[in-house]
Amino acid sequence: APASFPPFLEAEIKKAARQYPTDLNAQTLLAEFYFKTAQYALAREILEGLYPSHPQDLGLNFALASVWAAMGDGEKESFYLREILRFAPLNVQAEKRLEKINLDKSEKTSLQKPLN
């Protein structure tokens, strides 16, 4: 279930994001608010806007992977997890999430194959 926030907190988060339109932390906080309130498309829009300026930011890559996972797009989730591993090859959390995606994909494929 989506989280709910007091109206004043939502207003303060949005105000900070408006005041600091290029600040990674202010924008990420707003995206996190949208993510936690299940407004995934809005979160994605903000995060993708930040990505070209911060492609090596692990937190941003994790956030994008999480948004795409919530939206049901394993391919795009995998892309951002692979980006994390490109910059931090020993990141266990990214490795485990990528393994799970690959396992789920192989299980789906094996269920679709005809039994001969």
C-alpha positions as a printed Julia matrix, in Angstrom:
116×3 Matrix{Float64}:
  0.0     0.0     0.0
  1.28    3.48   -0.79
  2.6     5.47    2.13
  0.77    8.57    3.25
  2.46   11.75    4.38
  1.14   14.75    6.26
  0.15   17.47    3.77
  2.71   19.91    5.23
  5.53   17.44    4.56
  4.47   16.95    0.95
  4.35   20.73    0.51
  7.84   21.16    2.03
  9.36   18.43   -0.18
  7.85   19.99   -3.31
  8.94   23.47   -2.23
 12.55   22.3    -1.74
 12.52   20.62   -5.16
 11.25   23.85   -6.77
 13.85   25.95   -4.94
 16.7    23.65   -5.96
 15.8    22.3    -9.41
 19.31   21.02  -10.17
 20.16   19.7    -6.69
 20.48   15.91   -6.71
 19.36   15.53   -3.08
 16.3    17.78   -3.33
 15.15   16.14   -6.56
 15.83   12.62   -5.28
 13.8    13.37   -2.15
 10.86   14.41   -4.32
 11.24   11.27   -6.45
 11.35    9.17   -3.29
  8.14   10.83   -2.1
  6.46    9.98   -5.4
  7.8     6.42   -5.26
  6.55    5.84   -1.72
  3.13    7.18   -2.68
  3.02    4.83   -5.71
  3.3     7.67   -8.24
  5.94    5.76  -10.19
  5.72    7.66  -13.47
  6.4    10.96  -11.67
  9.32    9.43   -9.76
 10.74    8.01  -13.0
 10.46   11.34  -14.79
 12.47   13.13  -12.09
 15.1    10.41  -11.78
 15.59   10.08  -15.54
 16.03   13.85  -15.69
 18.87   13.59  -13.16
 20.54   10.58  -14.76
 22.45   12.3   -17.62
 24.26   14.52  -15.1
 24.87   11.75  -12.54
 25.2     8.41  -14.38
 27.69    7.03  -11.85
 25.58    7.8    -8.76
 24.79    4.42   -7.2
 21.78    5.72   -5.26
 20.28    7.18   -8.41
 20.83    3.92  -10.3
 19.21    1.95   -7.47
 16.28    4.35   -7.4
 15.78    3.99  -11.17
 16.03    0.19  -10.9
 13.41    0.24   -8.14
 11.03    2.46  -10.1
 11.26    0.21  -13.16
 10.77   -2.86  -10.95
  7.64   -1.3    -9.46
  6.42   -0.55  -12.99
  7.06   -4.17  -14.01
  9.88   -3.57  -16.49
 12.62   -6.07  -15.66
 14.7    -5.12  -18.71
 15.06   -1.5   -17.63
 15.53   -2.54  -14.0
 18.36   -4.82  -15.17
 19.99   -2.0   -17.11
 20.37    0.17  -14.01
 21.52   -2.76  -11.88
 24.21   -3.53  -14.48
 25.24    0.13  -14.38
 25.72   -0.18  -10.62
 27.92   -3.24  -11.14
 29.9    -1.4   -13.8
 30.85    1.29  -11.26
 30.84   -0.94   -8.15
 31.6    -4.51   -9.34
 31.32   -6.02   -5.86
 27.91   -4.55   -4.99
 26.11   -7.53   -3.49
 22.66   -5.95   -3.45
 22.76   -5.22   -7.2
 24.14   -8.7    -7.93
 21.36  -10.4    -5.96
 18.6    -8.35   -7.59
 20.02   -9.07  -11.04
 20.27  -12.8   -10.26
 16.62  -12.81   -9.15
 15.51  -11.1   -12.37
 17.47  -13.62  -14.45
 16.06  -16.53  -12.42
 12.5   -15.23  -12.79
 13.07  -14.77  -16.53
 14.42  -18.32  -16.97
 11.52  -19.79  -14.96
  9.06  -17.91  -17.16
 10.81  -19.15  -20.3
 10.84  -22.77  -19.12
  7.12  -22.58  -18.35
  6.44  -21.39  -21.89
  8.35  -24.22  -23.59
  6.23  -27.1   -24.86
  6.8   -30.42  -23.12
  7.93  -32.97  -25.73
